[in-house]
């Protein structure tokens, strides 16, 4: 042996590499966004989506559109045209969207003719 120091260093380095833990890297899935769900898929079996026929004026109104518009005005929202829009109807429940002139949106849910703001 010409140099015992080199021999000892080689043994130590070989031993250190054998003691290193097996480290795995984590790769997140490519798409973390949830898959879109349709309205009919999100309903319980007892609920069903009822198609609301379009009115001739292009406005999608419901039974309680006027009530919802009054409620919007009371909450400092001046409804923009076309006013309260019926966006979903499931049995006795109607959901309305109101676009205010200041750009904000409000949602209302009416069940058994009782309406409340959702947001």
C-alpha positions as CSV (number, residue, x, y, z in Angstrom):
1,X,0.0,0.0,0.0
2,X,1.5,3.2,-1.1
3,X,-0.8,5.6,0.7
4,X,-2.9,4.3,3.6
5,X,-4.8,7.6,3.8
6,X,-6.2,7.2,0.3
7,X,-7.3,3.7,1.1
8,X,-9.0,4.8,4.3
9,X,-10.8,7.7,2.5
10,X,-12.0,5.4,-0.2
11,X,-13.5,3.0,2.4
12,X,-15.2,5.9,4.2
13,X,-16.7,7.3,1.1
14,X,-18.0,4.0,0.0
15,X,-19.6,3.5,3.4
16,X,-21.2,6.9,3.4
17,X,-22.9,6.3,0.0
18,X,-24.3,3.0,1.3
19,X,-25.9,4.8,4.3
20,X,-27.8,7.4,2.3
21,X,-31.6,6.9,2.5
22,X,-33.7,6.1,-0.6
23,X,-35.3,9.4,-1.4
24,X,-38.1,9.6,-3.9
25,X,-39.3,12.8,-5.4
26,X,-43.0,13.8,-5.5
27,X,-44.5,14.7,-8.8
28,X,-48.0,16.2,-8.4
29,X,-50.7,15.2,-10.9
30,X,-50.9,17.2,-14.1
31,X,-54.5,18.5,-13.6
32,X,-55.5,19.4,-10.0
33,X,-58.8,21.0,-11.1
34,X,-61.9,19.0,-10.3
35,X,-63.9,17.7,-13.2
36,X,-66.9,19.9,-14.1
37,X,-70.3,18.7,-12.8
38,X,-73.6,19.4,-14.5
39,X,-76.6,20.7,-12.6
40,X,-78.5,17.5,-13.1
41,X,-75.6,15.4,-11.7
42,X,-75.5,17.5,-8.5
43,X,-79.2,17.0,-7.6
44,X,-80.5,14.3,-5.3
45,X,-82.6,11.6,-6.9
46,X,-85.9,13.2,-5.7
47,X,-85.0,16.5,-7.5
48,X,-85.3,17.1,-11.2
49,X,-84.4,19.9,-13.5
50,X,-87.5,21.5,-15.1
51,X,-86.9,23.3,-18.4
52,X,-88.3,26.8,-18.3
53,X,-89.6,28.0,-21.7
54,X,-88.0,31.2,-23.1
55,X,-90.2,34.3,-23.0
56,X,-90.5,36.4,-26.1
57,X,-88.6,39.3,-24.6
58,X,-85.5,37.2,-24.2
59,X,-85.7,37.5,-20.4
60,X,-85.7,34.3,-18.4
61,X,-88.1,35.2,-15.7
62,X,-89.8,33.1,-13.1
63,X,-92.8,33.4,-10.8
64,X,-90.9,35.4,-8.2
65,X,-88.7,37.6,-10.5
66,X,-90.4,40.8,-9.3
67,X,-90.0,39.8,-5.7
68,X,-86.3,39.1,-6.2
69,X,-85.8,42.4,-7.9
70,X,-87.5,44.3,-5.0
71,X,-85.2,42.4,-2.5
72,X,-82.2,43.3,-4.6
73,X,-83.1,47.0,-4.5
74,X,-83.5,46.8,-0.7
75,X,-79.9,45.5,-0.5
76,X,-78.5,48.5,-2.4
77,X,-78.5,46.8,-5.8
78,X,-80.0,48.6,-8.7
79,X,-80.8,45.7,-11.1
80,X,-79.4,46.0,-14.6
81,X,-81.4,44.8,-17.6
82,X,-82.8,42.2,-17.9
83,X,-83.4,42.2,-14.1
84,X,-83.7,39.0,-12.1
85,X,-82.9,36.0,-14.3
86,X,-84.1,32.5,-13.4
87,X,-81.1,30.3,-13.7
88,X,-82.4,27.0,-12.2
89,X,-85.7,25.5,-11.2
90,X,-86.0,22.2,-9.3
91,X,-89.5,21.4,-8.3
92,X,-90.6,24.1,-5.8
93,X,-87.1,25.8,-5.6
94,X,-86.2,28.6,-8.0
95,X,-82.7,30.1,-8.1
96,X,-82.3,33.6,-9.5
97,X,-79.3,35.8,-10.5
98,X,-79.4,39.6,-10.4
99,X,-76.8,41.7,-12.2
100,X,-76.5,45.0,-10.5
101,X,-75.6,48.2,-12.4
102,X,-72.4,48.6,-10.3
103,X,-71.2,45.2,-11.6
104,X,-71.8,43.0,-8.6
105,X,-73.8,39.8,-8.9
106,X,-76.4,38.5,-6.4
107,X,-78.0,35.1,-6.1
108,X,-81.4,34.4,-4.6
109,X,-83.0,31.1,-3.7
110,X,-86.8,30.9,-3.4
111,X,-88.4,27.9,-1.8
112,X,-92.1,27.7,-1.2
113,X,-92.4,31.4,-2.2
114,X,-89.9,32.4,0.5
115,X,-86.8,34.1,-1.0
116,X,-83.4,34.7,0.5
117,X,-80.1,36.1,-0.7
118,X,-77.4,33.3,-1.0
119,X,-74.2,35.4,-1.1
